[in-house]
């Protein structure tokens, strides 16, 4: 009941002053209690779900309310406390076998979904300079990313896809990993990295536009990173090259899926799948060429000529850069390309 009340209070706070008042009440006197609650009552859904829902609301930077002074450590303290709660819950729930009876989603998956949502709010809140943690050897960020990744990958993919809220938590976390934490993501073992990419590939084909958009953004972050850093002497680049060497058809399979969704998929997914196409084409031109040749081979001679003309129009006046203006121009051309080709393409 206390956590429900606290959540209600947190929901009513819409500015920096009122949020700061609640933060000053809870930190540092009461926040350590929350991680102890997560550690002791991790297997009691009524308790842990109320705690995690409060933490999700408390970490959410709506209306830029989580905005501390430049010299204040409060943003880091808030993230560290959040990390403690999520890690305490995550370690215990990961060590717990799946229940053989009862509602598996309520007993295990719902808590993990909320824990990932809490961390998504904290990681995407823009009130923490995450470089500080590595600089001062603070394990809070590393521990949080590690536990959340293990939770996300411990749930079977078909189960993730089956529950919309769980899907949004898992794919939202993966998108943040590729957007802001490339060093950690690329340092994963190749098997784990490919497990992530397989999840992204499946989520990309979801009928839920929000999920497919998150997965498309993940691909865009990856392809952009590869294109902009290819050839540089960085540990992240070496690790990514190692993953690509182990799975050389990664970019080609993503390119084929994106174009198939654009040309033959449901209308609600079009804007989502267009976003990563330019970065993916620049990252791996051979993948685009291979898909173009494959699609041409499925059409008769008359359609091949029309399709070749459509591809030429698509690539005209598009420069080799990922500047916003170039991205927008290419997105407009993709829309015209789709309209033109759907009039004659045969499956």
Secondary structure, DSSP 4 states (H G I P E B T S, - for coil): -HHHHHHHHHHT--SHHHHHHHHHHHTTTTHHHHHHHHHHSTT-HHHHHHHHHHHHHHH--GGG-----TT--HHHHHHHHHHHHHHHHHHHHHTSPPPSSS-HIIIIIHHHHHHHHHHHHHHTSS---THHHHHTT-THHHHHHHHHHHHHHHS-HHHHHH-HHHHHHHHHHHHHHHHH-HHHHHTS-HHHHHHHHHHHHHHHT-S-HHHHHHHHHHHHHHHHHHHHHTT---HHHHHHHHHHHHSTTHHHHHHHHHHHHHHHS-GGGHHHHHTTHHHHHHH-HHHHHHHHHHHHHTS-HHHHHHHHHHHHHHHTT--S---HHHHHHHHHHHHHHHHHHHTT---
